Amino acid sequence: MVTPFAVVVVLLALALAGWALVFAVRDRAVVLRQLWGAGVVEAAILVQVVVALVLVAGGAVVTEPVTFWGYLVVSLAVLPLAAVWALAERTRWSSVVLVVAAVTVAVLQWRLLEIWGTA
């Protein structure tokens, strides 16, 4: 895993969480631009999955492979699920859902970086 890129993914997720938090505090629902931002974070995670696959196929060893791949799969699933929920729930709670999802992605990505670093 490329450490600077993983840090960028964490920062993108935290920026999205902060943006959604502002909306939640202001009692506003998620807007389409925020979902586009979630799409950017999701695309970065997809790139990270491809990089991890290439590195593992090239011989890199992960000490906890089940945890590592589980975190990657969950990272991929969280934001799309939150986006669907946010589109269905047009209240401030859609912003809260996006905050929780983005923070979850940031934590999962940080843990991935820690797991990769122990290899």
Number of C-alpha atoms within 10 A of each C-alpha: 20 12 13 10 14 19 15 15 23 25 15 21 28 20 18 23 26 16 17 27 21 14 21 21 11 11 15 18 20 26 15 12 9 18 21 12 16 23 15 16 26 22 14 20 22 16 13 19 18 13 14 20 14 13 15 13 10 9 8 14 13 18 13 13 12 10 14 20 16 14 18 20 14 13 24 19 14 17 24 17 13 22 23 12 16 23 15 10 15 14 15 19 18 26 31 24 22 31 25 18 24 27 18 20 29 26 17 19 25 17 15 20 19 13 17 20 12 10 10
